[in-house]
Amino acid sequence: MLGGRGLFASASVAALSISVCNPALAQDAQEDNDAAAEAPAEDGEIVVTAQFREQRLQDTPIAITAVTGDMLDARSQTSIAELGASAPNVNLSEATGIQGNAISAFVRGIGQEAASFALEPGVGIYIDDIYYGTTFGAVMDLTDLERVEILRGPQGTLAGKNSLGGAIKLFSKRPDGTGGGFVEATYGAYNRMDVRASANFTIAEDLFARFSAVENHRQGFFKQLDFGCVNPAGGLPADNPSEDCVIGREGGKDLIALRGAIRYAPAGSPLEINIVADVSRDDSGVVPAKLTAPVNPNVRSYVVGDPFAGVPFDNRFLTPPESYTNYANGSAAGNYTTVFGFPYQVAPGVFTDEQENSANSWGVAGTIDYELSDNLSLTSITGYREASGTTNADVDASPLNVIKSRMKRTHRQFTQEIRLSGEIGDLFDFTVGGFFYDANDREQFRIQIPVFVYDFLTDDPAKNRSVAGFAHVELHPTDRLTLIGGLRYTDDKKTYSFSRHNPDGSPVGTIFTGGSPLPLNFLVIGLDGLSSTFKGDRLDYRLGANYRFSDAVMAYAQVSTGYKGGGINPQPFVPDQVEPFDPETMTTYEAGFKTDLFDRRLRFNAAAFRSYYKDIQRVVYFCPDSSSTACGQTKNVADAKYTGVELEAFLEPVDGLTIDGSLAYLDAEYTRIIDPNSLVTLAMRPPFASEWQASIGAQYEVDLGGSGTITPRVDWNYLSEFYYQAVTGPFNLVPGRDLFNARITYESDDGNWSISGSVTNLADKFYFVAAADNIPSLGTATSFVGRPREWALTVRRRF
C-alpha cells in the first residue's frame, strides 16, 4: 500500500506523464495557461463554488462530482437518494424504517448510522449554501436544480463540522429575468403520477422571480400479506381476510413541494439580494423490510401473565426469498400481541393505527451579496428551517409483536454565515468568515419490545449550538502554481434530555394499566428528567498545492482534516449510561489530476487518498462498567485507515455521442480497537465501505433533419457488497448489485416539446439496499428491498 507521500508522488507522476507524452498537452505558452485559469465555462462545463468562489470544475483542486439539472433528467434521477449511482465512493439511499423518513448518506465509507438527533451526520447536506443539520427529512426532490456538487473527503475548512466524509450541495436555479419555464407530467408503473412545473419571470425592473412545484404519487411495490389468510393452517387466525390477502403496501411515494425565489439585482449596483422560501409534505412509505432469518427460538409474542408463553417467532414467517412480500401487520393485531399490539397509544387516551412515514418541512433563506470595491465583496447567508414527521415501524416484519416503534421527530434550525472575499492583484485570493448554527430538536417515540417487558414513551428535547470562524487563502506565486491554506475553528455545545413514561403517562417502573402482571420498563427507571451536555472545540486545517502543466492538465495534492461532532448516548438503560461521547476525527492525504484532452473531447479526472479515521463512534452492547447488564451505548470504539482511488471520465468521440463513467476502489481496515466491549474486532471490515463501485452511461443525439432530435441513453451502475452494522455478520451483509437504466427522449426542433420513455432496473434485479440483525437478543434479521423494474412516460412543454 502507498503511504501519504506515495499517493502524492504517484498522482503527480501520472499527471506529468500525460503532459509529456502528448506534445499538444505540453504546450509551454503562457497565454494558454491564462486562458485555462480565466476562461468562463463553455462546452457544457460546470462552474462550481466549492472554494467559496466560482471556478470551473476542472480548475477546482478537490475530488468533486458535479451534475447539472439536465444530466439529472437524462439519468432519470429525481431524488437525492439516487445521486450515488454515478458518483465514485458514494452510497446514498433512503434510510430503513426504524430511522424514519431520512437519508442514509455515506461518502468514502463515512456517514451516520442512525438518524437520532443525539448523533451527528458524517456527510454535510447543503441547500443553496444553507447547512441542513440532520439526516431526517433529507430525502429531497431534485426539481428545478441548477446543479449538484458532491465533494468527497473531509471538508473541515470549507464546509465545517460533520462533513467528515464529504458534502452534498444542492443549488437551485435562480431567477434571472429571461422568462420561460416548463410543465411536465409523468405516468408510470405502480400508478405513478408526477407533475412538475417551473416559471421564471420579471416582476419589475431589476426584480425577478422563479416559482416551481412538484407532486409525486406512486403506489407501493411491496405487499404486506395477512399471514392467517395466506396460511390457513399456520396457527394464526386471519386478521383481515380478503381475496388477495394483501393488507397494505410499502415503498410508495407521496410528495408535494412548492418553492419560490425572488432576486433583486439592480443593473450597475454592487447589491444583489436573493430570498428563497419552500414548503413540502412528504408522506412516502417506508423502505420495505423483508424478514430474512428468525433464528432465536426463545423469542415469542407476549401473553399476559406468562412471558414464556405465546407464539414462537420461527421460520413460518419467512416469505419466498425474492418476492416483494412480507407478513408485517400494522393493524390492531388480535390475540397474539395482546397488551403490546397496535393501535399505538401516542398519548394518554389518544390512539392511532395509521401507517406513516412523513416528513413535512418548510424553510426560508436570504442571501445578500455586496461588492465593497472591485476587489472586495461581502456575503451574508441567513436561513431558518423546520421539519417534523412520524413513522410507524414494524421492525420485525412479521405478524408478531417482537419489536415495534412509533417515532415523531421535530427539527428547527437557524443558521447565519458571513463571508468577506477579496483578491490582491493576481497574487492572492482569500475568504474569511463566521458561521452560527442553532437547532432545537425533539424525539417522541413509543418503543415496544415485549421480550424485555418494554413499552414506554420518550419525549427527549435536544439543543445543538455551533459557532465557527474560518479562513481560506489561495496564493499564486506563478501563473502555473497555486498554494492553498485553510483554517476553521469551531466551538460546539449539545444538550440532550431524557423523558421516560409508561403509555398511560405514569412513571416507568409502575404497573401499567393495560393489565401486565410485571412492572414495565424496569430497565429504564431513573432516567426521567436526566440531562447531559457535550462541549468541545476543534481546529481543522487544509494545506494544498495545484500546478497547471498546460491548459489541458492540472495536478493537485493536499492534506485536509475534518470532524464529526460528539454527542450524548441516546439510548441509556440506567442513569450511569447517560454519558457524552467524543467527536470522530479524520486526516486525509490526497493527490489527483484533472485533464481536458483532445480539444475537450475527453475529460479524465483521478484522485488517490489515504485517510486516518480516529475515535469512530459505534454502539456498544456490553457495558461492564455500568450498573445494568443491558446496554446499547454509543461510544468511541476504534480507529481505522481508509485507502482509495477514484476515476471519472467524460468522452465525446463524435458530435452527439457522449459517454460518462466512474470507477472507485476503497480499502477500509481497523487499526486499533479502543473499546473491546463493542465486539468490534480488527478482523472485521468497517461498515458501509464497498470495495468497488463503478458506473457508465452513454447517449447519442440523432438529428431528424428539421423534425427534432431523438436521444437514447443507457446507464449501468455497480456497487460491491458492504456491511450495514459495525459488528459484522452474514445477516447484516448487503450483497453487491449492478443495475441498468434506459431512457429515450424525443425533442421537437424548436425545443418546446419533449417526450421521454424510461425504464429503471431494466433487468428487474432483486436486490437489497440495507440489512440489519438483532439476532442475539430478539432473533430478528431483516433486509430492506430496492425498487423493482419500473417504466415511465414523461411529456414536457417548455415556454
Steps between C-alpha positions, in 0.01 A plus 500: 500500500610859435573738783393865493815601308459204266148606412615854424788379289301247299230749404749772412707263284184384322402858422850590385521195274181602322636845425838371383371220281266725300676803351169678454445481874852611591467849355705748689322809374403733782183618327362146500542473876337836551208396281450180698498685828290797391258375234132480580321166489442377147435178308257389769758523779363555851588793724520410871545700822664238722777746599268799571540644149398403149745263331479261212470144621827411327680784682382395848763297691251281685356155434158620391218366285279770350170423326277748315122496509493379138727209590269406788206489255694289250583245772141493634626617841229681696609455865817567696504128587574420132810718466746238621447279195739708287745645755805298611512380862154645572225283650161673536161346575185561696552398863344188646159521663626519857690819409191674365481716188874565472794465264775243543802689366854359489799638311824300502339277762427787742152608607240461776361161602189630681282807450480592870543868585747392769739405220650703216509430125834413344407650161395864492189586297456854369206666325607818320794531741276451806625216721231243589602352833329158500438202274130505598286654226793509258353276225458807282354534152732624226255710297624825340862469612788684336751240616606258773851494644621189683827572680696194612736494794502709820381857438586625848614846388268556202175350629561465872405239755323177406641506146747229598429272206408785268215733414198498269398844376179574312474826304164617368456700182484871576257749348673690222229687311543301179149359530392151411419191694357154453216265592568128517276199564607139559297181513655164578507169683315459830261778401780755503369849435745791521451863409784755496494863398719808511460863392763774474383860452560868570290674766639849444820660384793319664259278699464138387312194624503126447242252624504121480270223615503122505250230593602134502274205563584133463337190647722278712660209314542280807199309636416442866319167518261374767678191635182324612337563161797363302560211743166375636677213677783717631369528853384863492156631405456727200497856629344654190395232247478610137519344156867585446599503872670841452449728799743777409792615285846639566733702279244751375561866423280794593662843484396855427742793510498870407789740468516872430802721445530877463817671377573870515800586282510867387706552186833664586436470875741323738199348680319173430234344724357149465211374714379141475209329675384140469248262652456126455282218624646151468280207602696234313504140615783339693777310326359144485640259759521128434554248779805291409572287808307443823760284677434547872236244605465659845343816358121490518203732488390632837221342701360672809611315812756277331789655306622151407177407323375641172573428135861406412680726255604242241548426130131495417517880477754499216364582155660368176857636470458719191139601542390855573296390803508475878258416780537830685177595668441862582137468605344409834678172533249270666563224750869448449636838603256595778616788718787601271307503175378774272330744488767723647417712800688819416382684810271418793163424344619569142536203263582455133550202267609699194814404314718810467841599377462873472742790487337839460727801476526864414782748486604850402843626404644839415832574330641851470803564279666839507810609308690730731751574225630348180707253704294452815150357558281413797246216513237432766310167495209465745271199528221356712352153451252270673426132442269263682368154431379169636592143411343172610747214468422130524868423544470120509297492173274225637145471639643464853587792717871439556606862463290792384549872525326825426728798452418867483786739431505878490798704381539880505818676397636849443825569315697811429818525295708806409775494237745768400677415175766689313808492285829685490592529136579167341695383803250435773134390543339462840175440685452550874177460688292377787224244541226453762265201532224457757260203500219393729386142450259258662468121478167350612496123469294209615722192526351150541727202564291236679786255562667769717167609654534838331221736401584861570474852361790738449486877469864602468599858413844575356675834460792537263712814464809545284711810435791511254749736342686412181756622249587374152799634308631435148847628414620514138882532506504424125236481232521122514525434873238557771559443871194451719453534874192485717408508870171463683448522875170361631345504846215251561248450776223239505255418779273196491230438763303185577133436567369148569136415578261210464249537215230612745726778627595333828865482607700206371535212743138517611228254399365589157119517493494282190501193724864391508586302818860623485641848554554639153816676393691412815827533309448871436408604854677816609551651154203735500617859542870430448708710265856504370710748302786459256741791454799511272703708260706413197755656264500355147748581228566451130832536320530439129655589170388469140711540189377554146736328256305635203151613415407130491658356817483606863632297795445558871602366838369583844461399862169583665322428825142485619285377782157367585357652816472322831173453684305321771417129517133502387396154626607452863348226714615643832616845615872419492470442123398862445842605377646712221729359233781674314511617137635288219800652322670442168820601326516431126797513263383533143643556155339514160485648155238645266533504124330639189638306206453497122334840473287419804366183345633306800495610861671260738538561874664285765558516874690275741472537876584355837290597802577446868166470677508529881257458792231336287157513662322166529231345722634275777271218619706391802578753774690336792551837668123561519256409776286319240581199284275646232694733272464687174744783553668718238875520566825567318614145424770487231742664256521408132691564179327554165692489172338558163515602136228680303478547123249703300480552125291677239548420130347650185664299219270648235243778503183386675650191671600538866628239742555559871625262763667454836698235688585492871702271724492520881705296746378549858651337807501553875841585645416519871215386725440754775210322673503118464152488657370633170553146361673664201825322412796587280401221262163663420450729202355840592135539394380689191838455331445330165829394348395578140258739338457575130265669256480572129242681291471574130260703288483596133302790362365426152402799286175430314565765237276786609250274676677509835740261670476161661744403776528148642701454821605202709660500848663222701618522859665249732552493876684212667389346828522689828408447863225707654600467867823540693490146642502322168326175418327320214160647585613864475698451180343681204585307180649681204276614218516628144207684346411620150282800415389611154333810361407631155397861439347675200532880488332723245712713270413820687572334837153576635375140524665184619376147565705247696458134577714350775555170677690469828647169618460377145597138581253492792778419745387403852742671738535643848607850605549420870507209744480492878498231765432482871522125521659449846222676693194520273561240234429749221684541172349715230616626163364807327397463139588719202254595231407253223482578128284808439405681181391858450381730221572873533371794295655844543390835355744791516389858458 
